[in-house]
Amino acid sequence: MLSILKQIPFFAPLDQEIHEALIKNIEMQYYPANHTLFNEGDKGDKMYIIKNGEIGIYA
């Protein structure tokens, strides 16, 4: 997971201690094609990092 965080410009400059704290809170999940992650109006209580694949946002 650390190698993934270091490739993301938002997370790359953070120090090792912060990376380790973030990793403790990361939960890997896999979704099938056309799965809906959230809908308009849902509470924004998560952050998604797309490791592989695509995501579409529709209004």
C-alpha positions as CSV (number, residue, x, y, z in Angstrom):
1,M,0.0,0.0,0.0
2,L,2.9,2.4,0.7
3,S,4.1,2.2,-2.9
4,I,0.7,3.2,-4.1
5,L,0.5,6.2,-1.8
6,K,3.9,7.4,-2.9
7,Q,2.7,7.4,-6.5
8,I,-0.2,9.7,-5.7
9,P,0.9,13.4,-5.8
10,F,-1.4,14.4,-3.0
11,F,0.1,11.8,-0.6
12,A,3.7,11.5,-2.0
13,P,5.3,14.3,0.0
14,L,4.0,13.1,3.4
15,D,6.5,11.6,5.8
16,Q,6.7,7.9,6.7
17,E,4.8,8.3,10.0
18,I,1.8,9.9,8.3
19,H,1.9,7.2,5.5
20,E,1.8,4.5,8.2
21,A,-1.2,6.2,9.9
22,L,-3.1,6.4,6.7
23,I,-2.4,2.8,5.8
24,K,-4.0,1.7,9.1
25,N,-7.2,3.3,7.9
26,I,-7.2,2.0,4.3
27,E,-9.6,-0.7,3.4
28,M,-9.1,-2.4,0.1
29,Q,-12.3,-3.2,-1.7
30,Y,-13.1,-4.6,-5.1
31,Y,-16.2,-3.7,-7.1
32,P,-17.7,-5.3,-10.3
33,A,-18.2,-3.3,-13.5
34,N,-21.1,-0.8,-13.3
35,H,-21.3,-0.8,-9.5
36,T,-22.6,2.4,-7.9
37,L,-20.2,3.6,-5.2
38,F,-22.3,6.6,-4.1
39,N,-25.3,8.7,-5.2
40,E,-25.8,12.4,-5.3
41,G,-26.7,13.7,-1.8
42,D,-24.9,10.8,0.1
43,K,-22.9,11.8,3.1
44,G,-19.2,12.4,2.1
45,D,-17.6,10.2,4.7
46,K,-15.1,8.3,2.5
47,M,-12.3,8.9,0.1
48,Y,-11.7,6.5,-2.8
49,I,-8.4,5.8,-4.5
50,I,-8.8,4.0,-7.8
51,K,-5.9,1.6,-8.1
52,N,-7.1,0.0,-11.3
53,G,-10.0,0.6,-13.7
54,E,-12.2,3.6,-14.4
55,I,-14.9,5.6,-12.6
56,G,-17.6,7.8,-14.1
57,I,-19.3,10.7,-12.4
58,Y,-22.7,11.6,-13.7
59,A,-24.9,14.6,-12.8
